[in-house]
């Protein structure tokens, strides 16, 4: 397999599963964490390695090291592997996804932005999502008619904050996820609920038209609920560990024991909350967005720029919402091709950089 | 169809579903609630009616009324219907189940005691259980390897009582079920947790060898949980209404909308509790019983007699547990035939009448 984003939390877990399944790692693509990359090279002995910056090439203990975005596409194109795991963060993960599908490969996809921005133009039959929520929905699907699919949210770092304090939240505050540790950007997306809106959009592309919603489950043990026409609902529980969705993304028929099951008697209680638009203002456009899912690229571009500006200290935490809502109100056209997705992405970014 | 126990809560709901599905009712078998029976006759126009007592025959507005246990078996044998719904209460429901299967009919079975006492000698491929818990397990089954099946209990009338008060509980106290209203006997069985032990035994016969357990879920919205080898668990939710399992027991492929789905955001929270052997002493023999499920007849006979004696004021509420535990300790042989089931049933009843 080819692993994009090997030193992130998904990448590290993917390598554990690769070891368990005895899967050969053809190429490792990483960012700037060269220490961890070197350890991974020692264990998995890839043929090719790609890093982000030219200056890091010499630090990598490997004879075949490339750098930069173009190298990623080249490695995908020239690889023998049938499986590409894409756990890059952000819009820059889209081109590798498109390239992999163009080359006839199967993509185990943790890069949410690929489907959010460009789902209309991606053959999702080639995609296995790496995400607890989509895995859970997939696990729950049956032949019976479905009326609604619901995914769960932790509620993020600010679920219990007084709402009036939110505009003063710092970057450090956003990183205090209640249930686990992930990368910086996705932890901010979790605090704004943008992450959950992205997952609903992905679900829309993966599972087709239908009713989608999300609720908060504070312990992050329940990941999805499917309502069937007869009145039954089924829910998926698992301990929060990405190895489970990764294992199934790699092998849909796998029958290994990956995690210990959730023990509900020990858990004792579960709490569910509605997603409140005062705390998560971006949630007010959820239905409109799901009705026009091609507009996902607008949300994503506005969100990425707003997060950069928030990290740079240019705007406050709640301004991330404002930026997204302004962009969504202004850019109402739907892209009709991949090229238009990239154009619109640029336009929205230019707007988002100056709109506040 | 032929409906045994038409005036009980299952029977009433079964007739609603029969109306919905346009199923003809060939025979109604009821007990002593002649008023309700007469209303049912008017709506469903059965060819034959059976009541419990000879003296009630004249009160029934029908030209073909029989009475007594032998008449039930005769009606089953002579019926044209392929489907028998058996919602009789207690061990007396067993002979009709056996007769129906002998006649090649399919049995939608709400009579728990049939499988509890005689599961080893019943072809369960002919049985569709009418029970939220077994329906839920059936709904959740998948091709994937399973490690454990768990059903839920409400905890019954005494789940929140101080344990030291339990020995003084009255019949009226036992009938205060926290979540719904059912017949007298099953409500007592719910308070002792005998009902849940019966359901585990039934599950064992319906779904085969494996690990079975139960937990308390106080709102009775979650009915079963299946643990899969990979580490996933799936749970079945539905509003507590027997029309859902009845509809599927009648037609396994039905696709009607029977109930409104559970809205977890409105539910707000769920609470799970371990089943405590101090509060439910009979639970201490759960594993032993599941390892030797043919001994179910002992538990059932002791329970039926103990409940009669409790209702008659001869013994206290906690003596129901004591009677069952004494009988289970004394009668260790496993019946090897249907005839031996009926013999052992008699022996245990004789013991249970005098053991305290």
Interface residues (C-beta under 8 A of the other chain):
Chain A: X136 X139 X140 X144 X145 X147 X148 X150 X215 X217 X225 X227 X228 X229 X230 X231 X232 X233 X234 X235 X236 X237 X238 X239 X241 X244 X247 X248 X254 X255 X256 X257 X258 X259 X260 X261 X262 X264 X265 X267 X268 X269 X270 X271 X272 X273 X274
Chain B: X136 X139 X140 X144 X145 X147 X148 X150 X215 X217 X225 X227 X228 X229 X230 X231 X232 X233 X234 X235 X236 X237 X238 X239 X241 X244 X247 X248 X254 X255 X256 X257 X258 X259 X260 X261 X262 X264 X265 X267 X268 X269 X270 X271 X272 X273 X274
